[in-house]
């Protein structure tokens, strides 16, 4: 049976599409743009109000209101004098200086804004910081290699809000993350400031999926310093070190790929009906296809009987020529020809299979 692709997983639309809305991301971009342009805006407001106050002070006979005097200054910015050339030397200077200064600020700001809208990477760091600061109970993923990207893809399919940190700015998966609208930080996560920008203090958990064991450990300790109660999931290549780190540093989950993969490789080589396997405590638990035969040990038993008498569970029952059902009720009776997916201790299933093959023989 081929492995199921992540895109083929059946998830409820509410969960699969929950997460960051496009409108919210655009609002964060507007906030980031405002932060980027705030000094120019403040400078322009100061020029307009300052010029208005000069008009009011130096031309008292005209009884300018503040809005009217400010509008006069705004007209000067675009080279349109609102009145005849004044007699006051200060206003004369204003007539010459404001158009040059104002147009410089405005044109430069318009060009910068156009470039920012066209290429959002120009302010990606500040934009992502605004997005991350708006999140809580999110997941911070450090490392966007193949394992990290598959983890990211699964989390997004599950509707989880994710913040990604990746050191390599040439990583092949960066564009996918950007298109998805996820906050993305390029840099070394061992810098505590980067973890703060990713809003680790308010995160639910942090996943450390880089290929550097020591870097993963250092980042885990930094994350714990920022948020003592955060859940830490860390990738380690050396399982002995993973066990020591889990126990010594109270890391919630420390896993090595070799430990996760070895049981699956070994059991798949032994029996083609085995779909997956994992170690639970000291037990090897396998998920396996099973065909119910008329003279087999499961025939006419109920799902509840299988669990009670044989100590393994029925995950799926697929009767002949009918759709299957996950987790059939305990009273469901197994009939000849049923295709099952069962899960239980490897030794118990192997013993039962040998018994079934003996009966068949």
C-alpha positions as CSV (number, residue, x, y, z in Angstrom):
1,X,0.0,0.0,0.0
2,X,1.6,3.3,-1.0
3,X,2.1,6.0,1.6
4,X,-0.7,8.5,1.9
5,X,0.3,12.0,0.7
6,X,-0.3,14.9,3.1
7,X,-2.5,16.6,0.6
8,X,-4.7,13.5,0.5
9,X,-5.5,13.5,4.2
10,X,-9.2,13.9,4.9
11,X,-9.6,16.8,7.3
12,X,-12.6,18.8,8.2
13,X,-12.8,22.1,6.2
14,X,-13.0,24.1,9.5
15,X,-9.8,22.6,10.8
16,X,-7.9,22.5,7.5
17,X,-8.6,26.2,6.7
18,X,-8.4,27.6,10.2
19,X,-5.4,29.9,10.8
20,X,-4.1,33.1,9.4
21,X,-6.7,35.0,7.2
22,X,-5.5,37.0,4.2
23,X,-7.3,40.1,5.5
24,X,-5.4,39.8,8.8
25,X,-2.1,39.4,7.0
26,X,-2.8,42.5,4.9
27,X,-3.6,44.5,8.0
28,X,-0.3,43.4,9.5
29,X,1.5,44.6,6.3
30,X,-0.2,48.0,6.6
31,X,1.0,48.2,10.2
32,X,4.5,47.3,9.2
33,X,4.4,49.9,6.4
34,X,3.2,52.5,8.9
35,X,6.1,51.7,11.2
36,X,8.5,52.0,8.2
37,X,7.1,55.4,7.1
38,X,6.3,56.8,10.5
39,X,9.3,59.2,10.6
40,X,8.4,60.6,7.2
41,X,4.8,61.0,8.1
42,X,5.7,62.8,11.4
43,X,8.1,65.1,9.5
44,X,5.5,65.9,6.9
45,X,2.8,66.6,9.6
46,X,5.3,68.9,11.4
47,X,6.0,70.8,8.2
48,X,2.3,71.3,7.5
49,X,1.4,72.4,11.0
50,X,4.5,74.5,11.4
51,X,3.9,76.3,8.1
52,X,0.2,76.8,9.1
53,X,1.2,78.3,12.4
54,X,3.6,80.7,10.5
55,X,0.8,81.8,8.2
56,X,-1.4,82.5,11.3
57,X,1.4,84.4,13.2
58,X,2.8,86.5,10.3
59,X,-0.6,87.3,8.6
60,X,-2.8,88.1,11.6
61,X,-4.9,90.5,9.6
62,X,-6.2,87.7,7.4
63,X,-7.5,85.7,10.4
64,X,-6.5,82.3,9.1
65,X,-7.9,79.3,10.9
66,X,-5.5,76.4,11.5
67,X,-7.1,74.1,8.9
68,X,-6.9,77.0,6.3
69,X,-3.3,77.9,7.1
70,X,-2.3,74.2,7.0
71,X,-4.0,73.9,3.6
72,X,-1.9,76.9,2.4
73,X,1.2,75.0,3.4
74,X,-0.1,71.9,1.7
75,X,-0.6,73.9,-1.5
76,X,3.0,75.1,-1.4
77,X,4.2,71.5,-1.2
78,X,3.0,71.0,-4.8
79,X,4.2,74.4,-6.0
80,X,0.8,76.1,-6.1
81,X,1.1,79.4,-4.1
82,X,-2.2,80.0,-2.3
83,X,-1.8,83.8,-2.3
84,X,0.4,86.6,-3.7
85,X,4.1,86.6,-2.8
86,X,4.2,87.7,0.9
87,X,6.1,90.6,2.3
88,X,7.3,88.7,5.4
89,X,10.8,87.3,4.7
90,X,10.0,84.2,6.8
91,X,7.0,83.4,4.6
92,X,9.1,84.2,1.5
93,X,11.6,81.5,2.7
94,X,8.7,79.2,3.3
95,X,7.5,79.8,-0.3
96,X,10.8,78.6,-1.6
97,X,11.7,75.9,0.9
98,X,8.5,74.0,1.3
99,X,8.1,72.9,-2.4
100,X,11.6,71.5,-2.5
101,X,11.5,69.9,0.9
102,X,7.9,68.6,0.6
103,X,8.2,67.1,-2.9
104,X,11.5,65.4,-1.9
105,X,9.8,63.8,1.1
106,X,6.6,62.9,-0.8
107,X,8.2,61.6,-4.0
108,X,10.8,59.5,-2.0
109,X,8.0,58.1,0.2
110,X,5.8,57.3,-2.8
111,X,8.7,55.5,-4.6
112,X,9.6,53.6,-1.4
113,X,5.9,52.6,-0.9
114,X,5.6,51.4,-4.5
115,X,8.7,49.3,-4.1
116,X,7.5,47.9,-0.8
117,X,4.1,46.9,-2.2
118,X,5.7,45.4,-5.3
119,X,8.4,43.5,-3.4
120,X,7.3,42.8,0.2
121,X,10.7,41.3,1.1
122,X,12.0,44.8,1.5
123,X,10.2,45.0,4.8
124,X,9.7,41.2,5.4
125,X,11.4,41.3,8.7
126,X,9.3,44.0,10.2
127,X,6.1,42.7,8.6
128,X,6.7,39.2,10.0
129,X,7.5,40.7,13.4
130,X,4.2,42.5,13.4
131,X,2.4,39.2,12.4
132,X,4.2,37.1,15.0
133,X,3.5,39.7,17.7
134,X,-0.2,39.4,17.0
135,X,-0.2,35.6,17.5
136,X,-0.6,33.6,20.7
137,X,-0.7,29.8,21.3
138,X,1.1,29.4,18.0
139,X,4.0,27.0,17.0
140,X,7.5,28.1,16.2
141,X,9.3,25.8,13.7
142,X,13.1,26.2,13.5
143,X,14.7,24.6,10.5
144,X,13.0,24.2,7.1
145,X,14.8,21.2,5.7
146,X,12.8,18.2,4.3
147,X,11.7,17.1,7.8
148,X,10.9,20.7,8.8
149,X,9.0,21.4,5.6
150,X,6.9,18.2,5.9
151,X,6.2,19.1,9.5
152,X,5.2,22.7,8.5
153,X,2.9,21.3,5.8
154,X,1.2,19.0,8.2
155,X,0.7,21.7,10.8
156,X,-0.8,24.0,8.2
157,X,-3.1,21.2,7.0
158,X,-4.2,20.9,10.6
159,X,-5.0,24.6,10.7
160,X,-2.2,25.6,13.2
161,X,-0.6,29.1,13.2
162,X,3.1,28.6,12.6
163,X,6.1,31.0,12.7
164,X,9.1,29.7,10.7
165,X,12.8,30.4,11.4
166,X,15.3,29.3,8.8
167,X,19.0,30.1,8.6
168,X,19.6,29.5,4.9
169,X,18.3,32.3,2.7
170,X,18.6,30.0,-0.4
171,X,16.4,27.3,1.1
172,X,14.2,25.7,-1.6
173,X,11.1,25.8,0.5
174,X,11.1,29.5,1.4
175,X,8.9,30.6,-1.4
176,X,6.2,28.1,-0.5
177,X,6.1,29.5,3.1
178,X,6.0,33.1,1.8
179,X,3.1,32.2,-0.6
180,X,1.2,30.7,2.3
181,X,1.5,34.0,4.2
182,X,3.3,32.5,7.2
183,X,5.6,34.7,9.3
184,X,9.2,33.8,8.1
185,X,12.5,34.9,9.7
186,X,15.8,34.4,8.0
187,X,18.6,34.1,10.5
188,X,20.3,32.0,13.2
189,X,17.7,31.0,15.8
190,X,20.5,30.8,18.4
191,X,20.2,34.6,18.6
192,X,17.8,35.2,21.4
193,X,16.5,38.3,19.7
194,X,15.2,36.3,16.8
195,X,13.2,34.0,19.1
196,X,11.7,37.1,20.7
197,X,10.7,38.4,17.3
198,X,9.0,35.1,16.6
199,X,7.1,35.7,19.8
200,X,8.3,32.5,21.6
201,X,7.1,33.8,25.0
202,X,3.5,33.5,23.8
203,X,4.0,30.3,21.7
204,X,2.4,27.0,22.6
205,X,5.4,25.0,21.5
206,X,8.7,25.1,19.6
207,X,9.9,22.4,17.1
208,X,13.6,22.2,16.5
209,X,14.2,20.4,13.3
210,X,17.6,21.6,12.1
211,X,20.4,19.0,11.4
212,X,22.7,20.4,14.1
213,X,22.1,18.7,17.5
214,X,24.0,21.2,19.5
215,X,22.2,24.1,17.9
216,X,18.9,22.4,18.6
217,X,19.8,22.0,22.2
218,X,21.0,25.6,22.6
219,X,17.8,27.0,21.0
220,X,15.7,24.7,23.3
221,X,17.4,26.2,26.3
222,X,17.0,29.7,25.0
223,X,13.3,29.1,24.4
224,X,12.9,27.7,27.9
225,X,14.5,30.8,29.3
226,X,12.0,33.0,27.4
227,X,9.0,30.8,28.2
228,X,9.7,28.2,31.0
229,X,6.4,26.3,30.3
230,X,6.8,26.0,26.5
231,X,6.5,22.6,25.0
232,X,9.8,21.6,23.2
233,X,10.0,19.0,20.5
234,X,13.6,18.5,19.4
235,X,15.2,16.5,16.6
236,X,18.4,14.6,17.5
237,X,20.5,12.3,15.4
238,X,21.9,10.4,18.4
239,X,19.2,8.6,20.3
240,X,21.4,8.2,23.4
241,X,21.9,11.9,23.5
242,X,18.2,12.4,22.8
243,X,17.3,10.2,25.9
244,X,19.7,12.1,28.1
245,X,18.5,15.5,26.9
246,X,14.8,14.5,27.5
247,X,15.6,13.3,31.0
248,X,18.2,15.9,32.0
249,X,16.7,19.0,30.6
250,X,13.0,18.0,30.9
251,X,12.4,18.3,27.2
252,X,9.0,17.1,26.3
253,X,9.9,15.1,23.2
254,X,13.4,14.4,22.0
255,X,13.5,12.1,18.9
256,X,16.0,10.7,16.5
257,X,15.0,9.9,13.0
258,X,16.9,6.5,13.2
259,X,14.8,5.5,16.2
260,X,11.6,6.4,14.5
261,X,12.5,4.8,11.1
262,X,14.2,1.6,12.2
263,X,11.1,-0.2,13.4
264,X,9.2,0.7,10.2
265,X,12.0,-0.5,8.0
266,X,12.5,-3.7,9.9
267,X,8.9,-4.7,10.1
268,X,8.2,-3.7,6.5
269,X,10.9,-6.1,5.4
270,X,9.4,-8.9,7.4
271,X,5.8,-8.7,6.3
272,X,4.2,-6.8,3.4
273,X,0.9,-6.5,5.2
274,X,2.4,-4.3,7.9
275,X,1.6,-0.6,7.2
276,X,3.5,1.1,10.1
277,X,5.1,0.4,13.4
278,X,6.3,2.2,16.5
279,X,7.8,1.6,19.9
280,X,5.5,2.2,22.9
281,X,7.4,1.8,26.1
282,X,9.1,-1.6,25.6
283,X,6.5,-2.9,23.2
284,X,6.8,-3.0,19.4
285,X,3.3,-2.0,18.1
286,X,2.4,-2.6,14.5
287,X,-0.5,-1.5,12.2
288,X,-1.3,-4.3,9.8
289,X,-3.8,-5.3,7.1
290,X,-5.8,-8.4,7.9
291,X,-8.2,-10.5,5.7
292,X,-11.0,-12.3,7.6
293,X,-11.2,-15.9,6.4
294,X,-14.2,-18.2,7.1
295,X,-12.0,-20.5,9.2
296,X,-9.8,-17.7,10.7
297,X,-9.5,-16.7,14.3
298,X,-11.4,-13.4,13.8
299,X,-14.4,-14.8,11.9
300,X,-17.7,-14.1,13.6
301,X,-16.0,-12.3,16.5
302,X,-17.1,-8.8,17.4
303,X,-14.8,-5.8,17.5
304,X,-15.2,-5.8,21.2
305,X,-14.3,-9.5,21.5
306,X,-11.1,-8.9,19.5
307,X,-10.0,-6.2,21.9
308,X,-11.0,-8.2,25.0
309,X,-9.8,-11.7,24.0
310,X,-6.9,-11.0,21.7
311,X,-5.6,-7.7,23.0
312,X,-5.4,-5.7,19.8
313,X,-7.8,-3.2,18.2
314,X,-9.6,-2.9,14.9
315,X,-8.9,0.5,13.3
316,X,-10.8,0.0,10.1
317,X,-13.3,-2.5,8.7
318,X,-14.0,-2.7,5.0
319,X,-16.7,-5.2,4.1
320,X,-16.9,-6.7,0.6
321,X,-17.8,-4.1,-2.1
322,X,-18.8,-1.5,0.5
323,X,-17.0,1.6,1.8
324,X,-14.9,1.1,4.9
325,X,-15.4,2.7,8.3
326,X,-12.8,3.8,10.8
327,X,-13.1,2.6,14.4
328,X,-16.2,0.3,14.0
329,X,-18.4,0.0,17.1
330,X,-17.6,-2.8,19.6
331,X,-20.8,-4.7,18.7
332,X,-19.7,-4.9,15.0
333,X,-19.4,-8.6,13.9
334,X,-16.6,-9.5,11.6
335,X,-17.7,-11.5,8.6
336,X,-15.7,-13.6,6.0
337,X,-14.2,-11.4,3.3
338,X,-13.9,-8.3,5.6
339,X,-10.7,-6.4,5.1
340,X,-9.4,-5.0,8.3
341,X,-6.6,-2.7,9.6
342,X,-5.6,-3.9,13.1
343,X,-3.2,-2.5,15.6
344,X,-1.5,-4.3,18.5
345,X,1.7,-5.8,19.9
346,X,3.9,-7.3,17.1
347,X,4.3,-10.6,19.0
348,X,0.6,-11.0,19.5
349,X,-0.3,-10.4,15.9
350,X,2.6,-12.6,14.7
351,X,1.3,-15.4,16.9
352,X,-2.2,-15.1,15.7
353,X,-1.1,-15.0,12.0
354,X,0.9,-18.2,12.5
355,X,-2.2,-19.8,14.1
356,X,-4.3,-18.6,11.1
357,X,-1.8,-19.9,8.6
358,X,-1.7,-23.3,10.4
359,X,-5.5,-23.6,10.2
360,X,-5.4,-22.7,6.5
361,X,-2.7,-25.2,5.9
